[in-house]
Amino acid sequence: MYNFYTIHHEMGHCHYYLAYRIQPSIYRSGANPAFHEAVGDTIALSVNTPKHLHSIGLLSTDDRTEEGDINFLMRQALERVVLLPYALVVDKWRWEVERGDVAPKDFNARYWQLRRDIQGVAPPVKRSERDFDPGAKYHVAAGIPYIRYFISFLIQFQFHEALCKEAGYTGPIHLCDIYGSKEAGTKLRQMMELGRSKPWQDVMEVITGQRSIKTSAILSYFKPLMDWLKLQNMDNVVGW
């Protein structure tokens, strides 16, 4: 399934390139870096659904059960939601270092402090300043901003919700598959064709009708899982 997702993510980049090729060269890019990452992931939200996997022969049945819904959403959450705090940690650490707020002797300690405070994880073995764990992330070593993934993992759910509405879908948003909808495809293409010829807020409005990043779509998508987790953890202390 990982390769299945990756193919759609990368093809999202390719189709974005093809869509904005009509723009002058200076505008041939995503509305902002997060848009480029979000397009393929938006498509993946549809093709990962049980309905779509069944339609292409990768699932023997698409019969819906509560357990199946929860398992599906848990898998989606482990692939998407858990990245949000990590993506924030990577660039929050980098910004602090680049501002000079962290001394070189504290680079690794500060990195793990952020991972503990924001992610709730700790190193499996003892670490010291002889180690440089942030540098193990390619985007850190190569100087590539990582906040684009934090933003993309929010706006892809806005895109998905908007395209599902465009396709006339009215069921649970996590089960929406826009495959075959010319209306949704047209809306997505209209957004991609703009490239960065307009401010990203204008481009966002074309596809979602909204001019800002909102968390309501991702919360709606995962609501069944959140409700289930609240019941499962009623007697547990949640947090770290």
Backbone bond lengths (Angstrom), bond angles and torsions (degrees), N, CA, C in turn:
res aa  C-N    CA-C-N  psi(-1)  N-CA   C-N-CA  omega(-1)  CA-C   N-CA-C  phi
1 M - - - 1.460 - - 1.521 112.14 -
2 Y 1.342 115.91 -29.49 1.462 117.84 -179.29 1.528 110.12 -62.84
3 N 1.337 116.44 -45.08 1.465 119.62 179.45 1.524 111.16 -65.24
4 F 1.325 116.81 -36.45 1.464 121.90 178.23 1.527 109.88 -60.56
5 Y 1.335 115.85 -44.52 1.472 120.66 176.78 1.526 110.94 -64.98
6 T 1.329 116.58 -45.94 1.465 120.71 -175.74 1.521 111.77 -61.58
7 I 1.334 116.54 -39.77 1.465 120.14 178.60 1.532 110.33 -58.01
8 H 1.324 116.48 -45.56 1.467 119.49 -178.91 1.527 111.26 -69.56
9 H 1.331 117.14 -35.81 1.467 120.17 177.16 1.532 110.05 -61.24
10 E 1.328 116.39 -49.61 1.463 120.08 -177.24 1.521 112.03 -69.48
11 M 1.330 117.38 -36.37 1.461 119.64 176.75 1.528 110.85 -66.41
12 G 1.339 116.40 -27.26 1.461 119.46 173.81 1.513 110.99 -60.19
13 H 1.338 116.27 -43.08 1.469 120.14 175.56 1.532 109.88 -59.17
14 C 1.330 116.08 -47.13 1.475 120.27 -176.78 1.524 111.77 -60.42
15 H 1.321 117.12 -44.93 1.463 120.24 -179.04 1.527 111.59 -69.06
16 Y 1.330 115.89 -30.67 1.468 119.61 175.17 1.530 109.22 -65.29
17 Y 1.341 116.69 -45.24 1.466 120.75 176.67 1.533 110.95 -55.95
18 L 1.315 115.72 -46.52 1.467 120.26 -177.93 1.526 111.80 -65.64
19 A 1.332 116.66 -35.69 1.463 120.39 -177.06 1.520 111.72 -68.61
20 Y 1.341 117.45 -43.53 1.472 117.93 -175.61 1.528 113.28 -93.15
21 R 1.328 117.09 12.23 1.463 118.97 176.45 1.522 111.37 -64.62
22 I 1.343 117.73 -17.57 1.463 121.84 -179.90 1.530 111.53 -75.59
23 Q 1.333 116.99 -12.70 1.462 121.12 -178.30 1.532 110.58 -83.81
24 P 1.338 117.74 157.03 1.468 119.93 169.96 1.529 109.41 -55.96
25 S 1.311 116.99 151.57 1.469 121.37 -171.41 1.530 112.91 -54.19
26 I 1.332 117.41 -33.76 1.456 120.45 -177.11 1.531 111.91 -66.81
27 Y 1.327 117.12 -21.36 1.464 121.49 -178.01 1.531 112.62 -104.05
28 R 1.331 116.70 7.32 1.468 119.76 -178.22 1.527 110.34 -85.02
29 S 1.315 113.76 78.04 1.471 121.70 178.57 1.522 107.60 -163.97
30 G 1.323 116.70 171.80 1.447 119.34 176.20 1.511 111.19 -69.00
31 A 1.330 116.62 159.05 1.464 120.77 179.73 1.517 110.27 -56.12
32 N 1.311 117.27 -38.08 1.459 124.34 162.74 1.524 105.79 -150.55
33 P 1.326 119.52 167.64 1.468 119.91 -174.33 1.527 113.83 -56.17
34 A 1.324 117.75 -31.46 1.461 120.70 -178.93 1.526 111.75 -67.12
35 F 1.329 117.48 -32.62 1.459 120.42 179.84 1.528 110.24 -61.55
36 H 1.322 116.29 -41.32 1.460 119.78 -178.64 1.527 110.62 -62.66
37 E 1.320 117.12 -39.38 1.460 120.28 179.32 1.525 111.58 -72.46
38 A 1.327 116.49 -30.56 1.464 120.45 -172.50 1.528 113.49 -78.76
39 V 1.319 118.20 -26.90 1.464 119.99 -172.74 1.531 111.85 -61.41
40 G 1.336 116.82 -53.28 1.458 119.61 179.85 1.517 112.22 -63.74
41 D 1.336 116.57 -36.72 1.465 119.94 178.95 1.522 111.17 -67.49
42 T 1.322 116.68 -31.83 1.466 119.95 176.15 1.520 110.11 -62.04
43 I 1.325 116.62 -44.57 1.465 120.56 177.35 1.524 110.23 -64.06
44 A 1.325 116.78 -38.75 1.467 120.65 -179.17 1.526 111.34 -63.25
45 L 1.332 118.05 -29.76 1.464 120.11 177.78 1.526 111.10 -62.97
46 S 1.311 116.78 -28.15 1.470 120.44 175.86 1.521 112.04 -83.22
47 V 1.325 116.32 -47.43 1.469 118.65 -172.61 1.525 112.19 -73.58
48 N 1.332 118.41 -15.50 1.465 121.00 177.28 1.519 112.70 -84.26
49 T 1.326 117.94 -6.86 1.461 120.10 -177.49 1.530 110.51 -70.06
50 P 1.336 117.13 149.27 1.469 120.08 177.75 1.523 112.69 -54.74
51 K 1.335 116.48 -38.48 1.463 119.95 -179.73 1.523 111.10 -59.24
52 H 1.332 116.55 -46.76 1.456 119.72 -177.88 1.521 111.26 -69.79
53 L 1.328 116.82 -42.34 1.460 119.82 179.76 1.527 111.03 -62.17
54 H 1.317 116.14 -36.14 1.471 119.93 176.37 1.532 110.71 -67.78
55 S 1.324 116.64 -38.79 1.471 120.20 -176.72 1.524 112.56 -65.89
56 I 1.340 117.14 -25.01 1.471 119.82 179.46 1.529 111.77 -105.54
57 G 1.327 116.02 10.98 1.458 120.48 172.42 1.510 116.39 84.86
58 L 1.331 118.15 14.01 1.461 120.58 179.54 1.526 112.48 -93.32
59 L 1.323 117.80 -10.92 1.457 122.86 172.42 1.519 108.42 -128.22
60 S 1.322 115.88 140.09 1.457 119.33 -177.96 1.522 112.49 -73.60
61 T 1.334 117.00 -24.40 1.456 121.03 179.72 1.522 109.64 -151.84
62 D 1.325 115.76 154.49 1.463 119.61 174.57 1.525 110.24 -115.89
63 D 1.345 116.34 22.65 1.456 120.28 176.57 1.519 109.70 -58.24
64 R 1.321 116.66 132.30 1.458 121.81 -173.38 1.526 111.09 -96.49
65 T 1.327 116.03 131.92 1.457 122.40 173.21 1.520 108.55 -133.26
66 E 1.329 116.94 159.79 1.463 119.73 178.00 1.524 110.51 -61.86
67 E 1.326 116.79 -42.40 1.460 119.98 178.86 1.514 111.29 -62.27
68 G 1.328 116.29 -40.84 1.456 119.86 178.26 1.511 111.87 -63.70
69 D 1.335 117.82 -41.06 1.464 121.79 177.50 1.526 111.07 -60.40
70 I 1.331 116.04 -46.78 1.462 120.15 -177.83 1.522 110.82 -65.31
71 N 1.328 116.67 -42.32 1.468 119.39 178.54 1.528 111.52 -62.76
72 F 1.329 115.47 -41.83 1.464 119.92 178.78 1.525 110.80 -62.51
73 L 1.331 117.21 -47.08 1.465 121.01 -178.67 1.520 111.59 -67.70
74 M 1.332 117.22 -34.79 1.460 119.63 177.61 1.526 110.13 -63.84
75 R 1.311 116.56 -42.37 1.462 119.39 177.61 1.524 110.93 -62.93
76 Q 1.325 116.25 -43.84 1.462 120.03 177.89 1.530 111.01 -60.98
77 A 1.326 116.70 -41.54 1.467 120.62 -179.24 1.525 111.22 -65.23
78 L 1.332 116.76 -40.01 1.460 120.29 -179.76 1.521 111.68 -68.63
79 E 1.322 116.93 -22.21 1.461 120.56 177.83 1.523 112.07 -90.53
80 R 1.335 117.79 -28.44 1.456 120.43 -171.62 1.530 113.69 -116.51
81 V 1.303 117.34 -53.47 1.467 119.53 -174.49 1.525 111.57 -63.40
82 V 1.334 116.70 -39.68 1.469 118.69 -176.70 1.522 111.99 -67.39
83 L 1.330 117.62 -19.16 1.461 118.56 178.35 1.523 112.01 -74.06
84 L 1.326 117.85 -26.54 1.465 120.58 -174.39 1.527 112.57 -56.53
85 P 1.339 119.91 -53.45 1.471 118.34 179.91 1.519 112.47 -65.77
86 Y 1.340 117.69 -35.69 1.464 119.19 179.60 1.522 111.05 -65.35
87 A 1.333 117.07 -44.64 1.461 120.57 179.47 1.525 110.73 -60.24
88 L 1.315 116.52 -36.95 1.465 120.21 177.75 1.518 110.80 -67.55
89 V 1.330 116.96 -41.39 1.465 121.30 179.97 1.519 111.00 -59.75
90 V 1.329 116.93 -46.67 1.470 121.04 -174.82 1.522 111.14 -55.52
91 D 1.335 117.11 -50.71 1.467 118.18 -176.11 1.516 112.75 -85.20
92 K 1.313 118.93 -25.23 1.463 119.61 173.07 1.537 109.19 -62.89
93 W 1.318 116.92 -43.76 1.469 121.17 175.88 1.518 110.08 -62.00
94 R 1.329 117.30 -46.18 1.460 121.19 -177.30 1.527 111.07 -62.60
95 W 1.338 117.51 -43.77 1.464 120.32 179.79 1.532 111.00 -62.68
96 E 1.317 117.08 -40.81 1.461 119.97 179.06 1.520 110.81 -63.49
97 V 1.332 116.65 -41.09 1.466 120.91 178.95 1.522 110.47 -65.24
98 E 1.332 116.75 -45.31 1.463 120.05 -176.68 1.523 112.40 -69.07
99 R 1.345 117.38 -27.05 1.467 120.75 175.43 1.521 112.34 -78.29
100 G 1.314 116.57 -10.95 1.449 120.41 -177.24 1.519 113.30 83.85
101 D 1.334 116.94 15.65 1.468 120.69 -179.07 1.520 112.14 -77.23
102 V 1.327 117.09 -17.00 1.467 121.29 -178.44 1.525 108.73 -122.61
103 A 1.321 115.98 126.65 1.465 120.40 178.36 1.526 109.36 -73.24
104 P 1.342 117.21 149.03 1.462 119.92 179.25 1.526 113.77 -52.35
105 K 1.328 117.03 -33.48 1.465 119.53 -178.77 1.532 112.34 -69.23
106 D 1.344 115.88 -11.68 1.463 120.20 -178.20 1.525 113.35 -114.80
107 F 1.319 117.47 9.32 1.463 120.39 -176.03 1.531 111.85 -54.35
108 N 1.321 115.83 -52.91 1.463 118.63 -174.76 1.521 111.97 -72.09
109 A 1.330 116.26 -37.77 1.469 119.64 179.72 1.525 110.87 -63.47
110 R 1.335 117.16 -41.69 1.456 120.44 179.85 1.525 110.91 -66.56
111 Y 1.324 116.66 -37.73 1.467 120.88 178.17 1.526 110.20 -59.00
112 W 1.313 116.84 -47.18 1.464 119.70 -178.48 1.524 112.15 -74.05
113 Q 1.316 117.15 -26.91 1.465 118.88 173.88 1.523 110.58 -64.32
114 L 1.345 116.53 -43.39 1.462 120.61 177.94 1.526 111.41 -65.19
115 R 1.314 116.53 -40.29 1.472 119.41 179.71 1.526 110.34 -64.95
116 R 1.303 116.24 -36.59 1.467 119.50 178.46 1.524 110.81 -70.62
117 D 1.340 116.68 -46.44 1.469 120.43 -174.78 1.526 112.40 -70.94
118 I 1.334 117.49 -39.61 1.461 121.03 -174.06 1.523 112.63 -96.01
119 Q 1.327 116.86 -39.65 1.463 120.24 -178.07 1.524 113.28 -93.75
120 G 1.325 116.25 -28.17 1.455 118.91 -175.35 1.508 113.20 78.46
121 V 1.345 117.61 30.42 1.463 121.28 178.09 1.522 109.70 -122.47
122 A 1.325 116.22 157.64 1.454 122.39 179.66 1.522 108.78 -131.47
123 P 1.326 118.46 155.57 1.470 120.05 179.58 1.525 110.66 -65.44
124 P 1.322 117.91 143.46 1.468 120.82 -179.38 1.521 113.67 -71.49
125 V 1.327 116.14 -21.38 1.465 121.58 177.08 1.521 108.37 -134.06
126 K 1.290 117.10 164.31 1.462 121.62 -178.57 1.526 110.32 -63.08
127 R 1.332 117.17 134.23 1.455 122.55 178.83 1.524 109.66 -117.21
128 S 1.328 116.94 158.00 1.461 122.00 178.96 1.518 108.61 -146.31
129 E 1.322 116.57 -178.28 1.457 119.99 178.92 1.527 112.19 -76.04
130 R 1.325 117.24 -2.42 1.463 120.05 169.86 1.532 110.31 -74.42
131 D 1.325 114.89 -16.21 1.462 121.26 177.13 1.529 109.36 -99.04
132 F 1.317 115.71 156.62 1.467 120.62 174.09 1.529 107.94 -137.07
133 D 1.303 115.06 75.01 1.460 120.90 -173.09 1.533 114.41 -65.07
134 P 1.334 120.27 -34.22 1.475 118.25 178.05 1.525 112.46 -59.45
135 G 1.326 116.44 -32.34 1.460 120.57 -178.07 1.515 113.77 -68.77
136 A 1.338 116.75 -11.99 1.459 119.26 176.71 1.520 111.23 -71.76
137 K 1.324 116.30 -17.90 1.461 120.82 175.94 1.521 109.06 -83.39
138 Y 1.314 116.68 122.07 1.467 121.28 -175.88 1.516 111.85 -53.11
139 H 1.322 117.18 -42.55 1.462 120.71 -175.36 1.527 112.01 -64.25
140 V 1.310 117.04 -27.46 1.473 120.48 175.62 1.521 109.71 -73.95
141 A 1.334 116.42 -49.98 1.459 120.90 -178.54 1.523 112.03 -62.34
142 A 1.342 116.49 -34.29 1.464 121.02 -176.30 1.527 113.08 -93.32
143 G 1.336 117.48 -1.90 1.462 120.63 178.46 1.513 113.78 70.64
144 I 1.328 117.24 32.69 1.469 121.66 -179.57 1.527 108.85 -100.44
145 P 1.328 118.26 122.40 1.471 120.24 179.82 1.523 111.57 -55.96
146 Y 1.321 116.31 140.45 1.467 120.78 -177.46 1.519 112.86 -108.48
147 I 1.331 116.44 -10.29 1.462 119.28 -178.78 1.526 110.83 -65.21
148 R 1.344 116.20 -19.12 1.470 120.04 177.24 1.522 111.31 -57.65
149 Y 1.330 116.78 -33.90 1.466 119.82 -179.30 1.526 110.96 -75.58
150 F 1.323 116.67 -34.65 1.467 120.02 175.50 1.534 109.77 -60.00
151 I 1.331 115.88 -48.74 1.467 120.22 -179.32 1.528 110.90 -67.60
152 S 1.315 116.93 -41.25 1.467 119.73 -176.62 1.523 111.66 -64.53
153 F 1.345 116.47 -32.18 1.458 118.91 -179.16 1.527 112.11 -77.15
154 L 1.319 116.83 -6.37 1.463 120.93 170.72 1.528 110.70 -96.35
155 I 1.333 116.41 -49.50 1.460 118.94 -173.28 1.520 112.62 -72.72
156 Q 1.334 118.46 -22.58 1.469 118.41 178.18 1.524 110.90 -62.57
157 F 1.332 117.17 -31.02 1.459 119.92 177.70 1.531 110.76 -75.25
158 Q 1.332 117.02 -32.52 1.470 119.88 172.36 1.519 110.32 -63.87
159 F 1.336 116.24 -45.41 1.469 120.44 178.60 1.531 109.93 -60.47
160 H 1.313 115.78 -47.28 1.471 120.99 -177.46 1.523 110.88 -59.94
161 E 1.313 116.58 -46.59 1.463 120.82 -179.34 1.524 110.73 -61.43
162 A 1.339 116.29 -43.88 1.461 120.40 -178.79 1.522 111.36 -65.99
163 L 1.320 117.70 -41.29 1.462 120.85 -178.97 1.527 111.30 -70.05
164 C 1.326 116.51 -33.61 1.465 119.66 176.19 1.530 110.62 -64.03
165 K 1.326 116.63 -40.95 1.461 120.23 176.59 1.523 110.48 -64.54
166 E 1.331 115.96 -40.42 1.463 120.18 179.31 1.534 110.76 -62.92
167 A 1.340 115.39 -32.71 1.459 120.43 -179.79 1.530 112.49 -80.70
168 G 1.338 116.83 -4.39 1.451 121.06 179.74 1.511 114.42 82.50
169 Y 1.335 116.47 16.28 1.465 120.72 -179.31 1.527 109.63 -79.03
170 T 1.341 116.03 138.71 1.466 120.03 -177.26 1.521 113.52 -127.91
171 G 1.316 118.76 2.44 1.464 121.55 -177.85 1.519 112.50 -86.69
172 P 1.345 116.54 -165.80 1.474 120.72 176.96 1.522 110.72 -57.84
173 I 1.314 116.37 131.28 1.463 120.14 -171.32 1.524 112.31 -64.44
174 H 1.332 118.14 -27.84 1.468 119.71 -178.46 1.525 112.32 -74.38
175 L 1.327 117.48 -11.26 1.466 121.27 178.73 1.525 112.47 -105.41
176 C 1.318 117.07 4.90 1.462 121.19 -177.73 1.529 111.58 -72.18
177 D 1.313 115.91 132.86 1.466 123.28 175.59 1.527 107.67 -127.12
178 I 1.316 117.09 112.09 1.464 120.41 -176.57 1.520 112.55 -87.62
179 Y 1.332 116.94 3.86 1.463 120.25 -179.23 1.531 110.40 -53.92
180 G 1.329 116.47 130.44 1.451 122.11 177.80 1.514 115.10 88.44
181 S 1.353 117.44 -4.32 1.463 119.96 -179.70 1.527 110.11 -86.78
182 K 1.318 116.37 111.18 1.460 120.24 178.08 1.523 111.03 -67.90
183 E 1.340 116.34 -32.18 1.469 120.14 -179.98 1.526 110.74 -64.70
184 A 1.337 116.07 -46.42 1.461 119.84 178.92 1.524 110.83 -66.12
185 G 1.324 116.40 -41.02 1.464 120.20 179.29 1.509 112.64 -62.78
186 T 1.323 116.63 -39.46 1.464 120.73 178.44 1.519 111.05 -64.53
187 K 1.338 116.05 -42.66 1.471 120.15 179.69 1.530 110.74 -63.19
188 L 1.319 116.85 -42.38 1.461 120.83 179.42 1.521 110.58 -65.42
189 R 1.334 116.75 -42.79 1.459 119.85 179.67 1.519 111.39 -64.03
190 Q 1.323 117.86 -40.00 1.469 121.02 179.04 1.523 110.96 -59.23
191 M 1.310 115.87 -38.95 1.462 119.51 178.42 1.525 110.88 -68.83
192 M 1.324 116.19 -46.63 1.464 119.67 -176.18 1.521 112.05 -65.79
193 E 1.335 117.62 -35.40 1.463 120.83 -177.17 1.523 112.46 -63.59
194 L 1.315 117.76 -21.68 1.467 120.81 -179.41 1.521 112.22 -72.03
195 G 1.349 116.84 -20.87 1.461 118.43 -176.00 1.515 109.84 54.19
196 R 1.327 115.49 -131.11 1.469 118.88 174.52 1.531 110.73 -114.30
197 S 1.331 115.36 34.05 1.464 120.34 -179.89 1.520 112.03 -73.47
198 K 1.332 116.82 -13.79 1.457 121.85 177.25 1.524 109.16 -132.26
199 P 1.339 118.42 160.53 1.464 120.11 174.80 1.528 110.48 -56.42
200 W 1.342 116.34 147.81 1.460 119.09 -174.29 1.523 112.28 -60.14
201 Q 1.342 117.25 -27.52 1.464 119.28 178.50 1.535 110.94 -64.07
202 D 1.332 115.85 -38.91 1.469 120.07 177.45 1.524 110.95 -65.65
203 V 1.331 115.63 -40.75 1.462 120.57 -179.57 1.529 109.90 -67.64
204 M 1.311 116.66 -40.53 1.467 121.25 176.44 1.529 110.71 -58.41
205 E 1.324 115.69 -40.09 1.467 120.28 -178.12 1.522 111.60 -65.58
206 V 1.326 117.34 -32.50 1.463 120.93 -179.48 1.525 110.66 -60.63
207 I 1.327 116.68 -41.64 1.465 119.54 -174.41 1.523 113.13 -93.28
208 T 1.336 117.73 -30.77 1.472 119.82 -173.88 1.526 114.20 -113.51
209 G 1.347 116.77 -18.10 1.460 119.49 -173.09 1.511 112.38 78.53
210 Q 1.338 117.25 5.17 1.460 123.23 -179.75 1.527 109.32 -119.74
211 R 1.304 116.27 152.78 1.467 120.57 -177.03 1.527 112.87 -111.45
212 S 1.317 117.15 9.74 1.465 119.81 -179.57 1.514 109.74 -143.01
213 I 1.313 115.14 164.67 1.460 121.95 177.98 1.519 108.36 -79.79
214 K 1.325 115.96 128.34 1.461 121.00 -178.44 1.523 109.99 -127.23
215 T 1.324 115.76 149.12 1.466 120.51 179.98 1.524 112.35 -96.95
216 S 1.325 117.34 -2.25 1.467 119.92 -175.82 1.526 111.96 -61.57
217 A 1.326 118.41 -34.25 1.463 121.14 -177.07 1.527 111.77 -69.09
218 I 1.325 116.99 -44.64 1.469 119.25 179.92 1.526 110.37 -68.45
219 L 1.328 117.58 -34.76 1.465 120.70 177.17 1.520 110.86 -66.42
220 S 1.322 117.05 -39.29 1.453 121.22 177.85 1.523 110.74 -65.93
221 Y 1.314 116.49 -41.52 1.460 122.07 -178.54 1.529 110.99 -59.48
222 F 1.334 115.88 -44.55 1.465 120.48 -174.60 1.530 113.32 -97.17
223 K 1.321 118.80 9.51 1.469 120.69 -176.71 1.531 113.41 -56.93
224 P 1.340 119.63 -44.94 1.468 117.95 178.45 1.525 112.87 -58.41
225 L 1.323 116.74 -38.35 1.467 120.21 178.37 1.524 110.79 -69.02
226 M 1.327 116.92 -41.89 1.465 120.30 178.72 1.520 111.40 -61.53
227 D 1.328 116.79 -43.07 1.464 120.19 178.49 1.529 110.68 -61.68
228 W 1.314 116.62 -41.43 1.466 121.50 179.42 1.525 111.09 -65.86
229 L 1.337 116.33 -42.82 1.468 120.22 -179.44 1.529 111.65 -65.67
230 K 1.317 116.96 -36.41 1.463 119.83 177.51 1.521 110.82 -61.17
231 L 1.328 116.68 -41.07 1.466 120.25 178.18 1.523 111.17 -66.99
232 Q 1.325 116.44 -41.92 1.462 120.74 -178.71 1.524 112.53 -66.86
233 N 1.337 116.63 -27.28 1.458 120.59 -173.98 1.532 113.17 -109.32
234 M 1.314 116.90 18.97 1.461 120.37 -177.77 1.530 112.38 -56.67
235 D 1.325 116.78 -35.52 1.469 120.68 -176.13 1.526 112.44 -104.11
236 N 1.332 116.42 10.16 1.462 120.35 -178.64 1.516 111.61 -110.12
237 V 1.312 115.85 152.74 1.460 121.32 174.35 1.523 107.14 -87.81
238 V 1.328 117.00 117.54 1.451 121.60 -176.93 1.527 109.55 -98.35
239 G 1.315 115.99 129.21 1.467 120.29 179.57 1.506 111.93 128.98
240 W 1.300 116.13 -169.17 1.470 120.86 -179.18 1.514 109.60 -147.73
